[in-house]
Amino acid sequence: MSHQTVPLTALLEGQTAKVQLLRVQGSMRRRLQDLGVIQGTPIQCLQRSPAGDPVAYRIRGTTIALRQRDCQDILVEANF
């Protein structure tokens, strides 16, 4: 398996990765950090909605739903 830095949107259901970088600014960045989306934190893709948006993720023991457009600027290190 190799490690790759990819957008959070690339994770498949059940896959876990570590947060590497937030390319989000302003209030959305602050909101994500408050939810625990910070460098080095594991995040798991739990389930995609039938339409594909939003997606449920588990982070620090909590399940959160994020829209795809917000996830594309969260870079994670995943094993593929």
KOLGUTOR-880890 format. One record per residue (C-alpha): x, y, z; residue in one letter. Coordinates in steps of 0.02 Angstrom, whole numbers, padded with zeros to 5 digits, always signed. Example, Ala and Ser with C-alpha at 12.3 -4.5 7.8 and 13.67 -1.06 7.14 Angstrom:
REM residues 2
+00615-00225+00390A/+00684-00053+00357S/
***
This chain:
REM residues 80
+00000+00000+00000M/+00058+00174-00038S/+00016+00336+00052H/-00061+00473-00053Q/-00120+00648-00012T/-00293+00667-00086V/-00449+00772-00056P/-00567+00703+00076L/-00693+00673-00064T/-00581+00531-00130A/-00611+00420+00022L/-00720+00268-00004L/-00849+00211+00124E/-00760+00129+00270G/-00590+00203+00227Q/-00492+00301+00357T/-00360+00434+00325A/-00267+00569+00422K/-00300+00753+00396V/-00148+00838+00318Q/-00202+01012+00265L/-00353+01127+00265L/-00358+01239+00111R/-00518+01320+00176V/-00518+01497+00244Q/-00630+01605+00352G/-00779+01544+00450S/-00783+01373+00366M/-00603+01341+00420R/-00647+01389+00598R/-00802+01277+00595R/-00702+01128+00532L/-00568+01154+00663Q/-00701+01165+00799D/-00766+00996+00737L/-00591+00924+00759G/-00534+00927+00578V/-00352+00969+00615I/-00186+00903+00551Q/-00147+00725+00604G/-00324+00680+00657T/-00397+00518+00586P/-00559+00536+00488I/-00666+00395+00420Q/-00791+00399+00278C/-00946+00315+00348L/-01083+00335+00219Q/-01130+00433+00065R/-01309+00490+00043S/-01402+00411-00104P/-01374+00569-00206A/-01189+00571-00154G/-01199+00732-00055D/-01179+00755+00093P/-01062+00621+00160V/-01055+00561+00340A/-00882+00555+00420Y/-00824+00499+00592R/-00697+00610+00676I/-00646+00604+00858R/-00792+00489+00899G/-00922+00603+00822T/-01017+00582+00659T/-01027+00738+00551I/-01103+00768+00379A/-01005+00873+00257L/-01047+00933+00081R/-00932+00881-00060Q/-00885+01061-00101R/-00820+01083+00077D/-00725+00918+00075C/-00628+00952-00084Q/-00518+01076+00010D/-00478+00955+00153I/-00323+00857+00106L/-00295+00689+00189V/-00162+00554+00185E/-00243+00390+00134A/-00182+00213+00102N/-00225+00149-00072F/
***
